Structure formats: structure tokens, C-alpha cells
Amino acid sequence: MPEEDRGPIARFYDAIAGRYELVNGFLTLGLDGFWRRKAVSFFPAGRPLKALDACCGTGDMTEVLLRRLPAGSAVAGADFNAAMLARARARLPGLEFFEASASALPFPDGGFDLVTVSFATRNLASSPEGLAACLREFLRLLRPGGTFIQLESSVPPSAFVRFFFRLYVRAMISLAAALLPRESRAAYRYLGSSVLTFMDADAMSRELLSAGFSQARYERLFPGAVAVHVAVK
């Protein structure tokens, strides 16, 4: 993540680290775990491999990788926020977690078969240059033929669904903000804004190809407000 963006976004995650999993489940009606498992199923793993969960947060996707990838696979996580990483380390004490910006990860070129990012690209996209730098960094980490999987909110293609999606997000964010301590409320207002203003799936595919990936495809998940992107080096 670009240095100029670390301050406000770091404060956002500091404010929600202790409730991150609980509120995610509340806001998505429990679907976030299903979406992560679905995203990992897009990777045709038949052998042990090396995987990195970038922007891992409290380790939700990291744990899915650990459980779903073939036995003998090596899984690591990285995130720029110390509070989120502390929870990930407590949750998965056998794994390595690294505190690092997504645009400058401490790993050699071509060291991973799989890199994942879930529900964090909105933050990386706070500027077009920042998103491009992070996507190029993920590409650098992959071996030739390696796969990048992104799970992220997306603008629903249906105007009908978009209308109700926006109503739902605003209502749930307002409810969460009302129920949470005062210091967390601004964080969830930011979250709602980032969900509603993030690019659509076609635009995200173009970003991946522009960053240098040779292939990029996506699949929308019900009700079209979330998309899994799969890109190949």
C-alpha cells in the first residue's frame, strides 16, 4: 500500500481489528466464509504448493488456504496493519505472517504458485497508481504460470440489484455503526463508501491485464455484488 495511504487506512483497521470477523459475518449475512471457499476452489491445485495471502488481515482467507490446499502446501500471510496481524498470528500460530506494504512485499521474484487478496483491493485502489503498483508486485511474486485470485465487492450489472444493494449496504453500515463503539463508527462509514464506489468486474479485469497478467477472468457470486477474479502470470 502506498505510504501516503497508510495513515487513514491503518487507523481504520486499528479501529475494527477486534471485531473484524464478527462484523464481516453480520454485514454479509454469513456469506463471506462461503465466498472465500468458493474463490479458492478456482485454483486447480493437484500438488503441494506455495501460497501467499496478501493483505491477509486477521487471517480469514489464510485459514481457508491452509484447509483447502493440498497437504504439504506452504501458506504465509502478509499485511501492513500490526493489530490485524496480531489476531492472525493468535488464530494460526503455526504459520508465518509478515508486516509489509502490499506494494513492497519481502519475498523473492517468482516464489509463489498462488497469491490471494480478499476484500482488500478497494483499499489498494485509493489511487490508480497505488493499485497498479500492488498488482505488479503480486505479479512479481508469482512463478511463470502462477495464479492470482482476488475476491472483492463489485458493482452488480443489474440496475435492479444495484438499487437494492446500495440500500442494503447503507442500512447495514448504519446499523453496525450505531451498535459499535464510537471510535469504530468512522471506520465502517469508510467501509460502506469503499464498497459502493469500487469499480465493476470488467474494469478490474482490465487493471489486471494492464499490470502484466497474461490472462484475467472473473465470476460474479450471488447476488452479483461480489466477484472472484482469476489472473495468470
MONORQUI-V148436 format. One record per residue. N is the residue number from 1. RES is the residue in one small letter. BURIAL is 1 if it has 24 or more other C-alpha atoms within 12 Angstrom, else 0. Layout:
N,RES,BURIAL ; N,RES,BURIAL
This chain:
1,m,1 ; 2,p,1 ; 3,e,0 ; 4,e,0 ; 5,d,0 ; 6,r,1 ; 7,g,0 ; 8,p,0 ; 9,i,1 ; 10,a,1 ; 11,r,1 ; 12,f,1 ; 13,y,1 ; 14,d,1 ; 15,a,1 ; 16,i,1 ; 17,a,1 ; 18,g,0 ; 19,r,1 ; 20,y,1 ; 21,e,1 ; 22,l,0 ; 23,v,1 ; 24,n,1 ; 25,g,0 ; 26,f,0 ; 27,l,1 ; 28,t,1 ; 29,l,0 ; 30,g,0 ; 31,l,0 ; 32,d,1 ; 33,g,1 ; 34,f,0 ; 35,w,1 ; 36,r,1 ; 37,r,1 ; 38,k,1 ; 39,a,1 ; 40,v,1 ; 41,s,0 ; 42,f,1 ; 43,f,1 ; 44,p,0 ; 45,a,0 ; 46,g,0 ; 47,r,0 ; 48,p,0 ; 49,l,1 ; 50,k,1 ; 51,a,1 ; 52,l,1 ; 53,d,1 ; 54,a,1 ; 55,c,1 ; 56,c,1 ; 57,g,1 ; 58,t,1 ; 59,g,1 ; 60,d,1 ; 61,m,1 ; 62,t,1 ; 63,e,1 ; 64,v,1 ; 65,l,1 ; 66,l,1 ; 67,r,0 ; 68,r,1 ; 69,l,1 ; 70,p,0 ; 71,a,0 ; 72,g,0 ; 73,s,0 ; 74,a,1 ; 75,v,1 ; 76,a,1 ; 77,g,1 ; 78,a,1 ; 79,d,1 ; 80,f,1 ; 81,n,1 ; 82,a,1 ; 83,a,1 ; 84,m,1 ; 85,l,1 ; 86,a,1 ; 87,r,1 ; 88,a,1 ; 89,r,1 ; 90,a,0 ; 91,r,0 ; 92,l,1 ; 93,p,0 ; 94,g,0 ; 95,l,1 ; 96,e,1 ; 97,f,1 ; 98,f,1 ; 99,e,1 ; 100,a,1 ; 101,s,1 ; 102,a,1 ; 103,s,1 ; 104,a,1 ; 105,l,1 ; 106,p,1 ; 107,f,1 ; 108,p,0 ; 109,d,0 ; 110,g,0 ; 111,g,1 ; 112,f,1 ; 113,d,1 ; 114,l,1 ; 115,v,1 ; 116,t,1 ; 117,v,1 ; 118,s,1 ; 119,f,1 ; 120,a,1 ; 121,t,1 ; 122,r,1 ; 123,n,1 ; 124,l,1 ; 125,a,1 ; 126,s,1 ; 127,s,0 ; 128,p,0 ; 129,e,0 ; 130,g,1 ; 131,l,1 ; 132,a,1 ; 133,a,1 ; 134,c,1 ; 135,l,1 ; 136,r,1 ; 137,e,1 ; 138,f,1 ; 139,l,1 ; 140,r,1 ; 141,l,1 ; 142,l,1 ; 143,r,1 ; 144,p,0 ; 145,g,0 ; 146,g,1 ; 147,t,1 ; 148,f,1 ; 149,i,1 ; 150,q,1 ; 151,l,1 ; 152,e,1 ; 153,s,1 ; 154,s,1 ; 155,v,1 ; 156,p,1 ; 157,p,0 ; 158,s,0 ; 159,a,0 ; 160,f,0 ; 161,v,0 ; 162,r,0 ; 163,f,0 ; 164,f,0 ; 165,f,1 ; 166,r,1 ; 167,l,0 ; 168,y,0 ; 169,v,1 ; 170,r,1 ; 171,a,0 ; 172,m,1 ; 173,i,1 ; 174,s,1 ; 175,l,0 ; 176,a,1 ; 177,a,1 ; 178,a,0 ; 179,l,0 ; 180,l,0 ; 181,p,0 ; 182,r,0 ; 183,e,0 ; 184,s,1 ; 185,r,1 ; 186,a,1 ; 187,a,1 ; 188,y,1 ; 189,r,1 ; 190,y,1 ; 191,l,1 ; 192,g,1 ; 193,s,0 ; 194,s,1 ; 195,v,1 ; 196,l,1 ; 197,t,0 ; 198,f,1 ; 199,m,1 ; 200,d,1 ; 201,a,1 ; 202,d,0 ; 203,a,0 ; 204,m,1 ; 205,s,1 ; 206,r,0 ; 207,e,1 ; 208,l,1 ; 209,l,1 ; 210,s,0 ; 211,a,1 ; 212,g,1 ; 213,f,1 ; 214,s,0 ; 215,q,1 ; 216,a,1 ; 217,r,1 ; 218,y,1 ; 219,e,1 ; 220,r,1 ; 221,l,1 ; 222,f,0 ; 223,p,0 ; 224,g,1 ; 225,a,1 ; 226,v,1 ; 227,a,1 ; 228,v,1 ; 229,h,1 ; 230,v,1 ; 231,a,1 ; 232,v,1 ; 233,k,1
